[in-house]
Amino acid sequence: MENLEGLRFASYMRASTNKQDGSQERQRRDIEEWAENTGACVIEWYYDEVSGSRLFEKRPGGKGLIQAARDKRIDAVVIESLSRLGRNPLDVILTLGRLTGLGLGDMAKTMEFFSLKIFELSSRRFIDMDNDSDRLLVWMTAAAMDIERSKISARVQSNNRLRRSKGGDIGAPKYGYTWGPNGKGAAIHVPDMSFRYVIQAIFELNEMGHTKNEIIEKLSDLSDTLPKRKRITKHKIDSIRKHKRKYVKDFKLERPKKKVRFR
């Protein structure tokens, strides 16, 4: 059993997209159960919803974790598995080296590094980058993750080409739209009429001259009743503005009497 007494842990979690429903909740639940069973003290939680190919220090959660290490608020980090740190082998190894201060060699003389311990939940132990076996395992695991990422990317591109050839759409549906069949074996985006009244309200408030901030404030009660990913934001309002003619047509909205101007 690893000695966890007195260590202040931060948890780092990651999922590639919001389509991985429940990923954050599952990771947090597993870490909370581990902490309860071992007595580990997890005082800070960080989560990123980004691709594993994005550099760790460029992610909001990654930046927060590094700042916590810089401020010496934490002594250790718990992760579900190495894949949560990323799927770029060099970035994963460099991140582990910076966080632990181990395995950097002469690079440590020119690079900011810390002295954190990294606990991997899947293996139930700390990762020691000064240990030859651990360092080899990290390299092999990171390389395997990179190969898998390439395979996933190839499958996605192949599926997108097939979907386009059948007249389907790619990418996440715009605000208020959902996936629907088109009878040709390829999915298309169709209007979700349950959002018609929301979009109509946005158009009407904008016609009255309200700014995006004012629209969000006035529709806050309505927005709170929507699923988290469907709540009204500046980005959602901008999306409606960019495709206003399509929204008016597809959702059968009443055309504003005045020219729609978003601020």
Summary of the structure (lengths in Angstrom):
residues: 263
radius of gyration: 23.4
end to end distance: 58.7
largest distance: 71.7
contacts: 718
relative contact order: 0.09
helix: 49%
strand: 14%
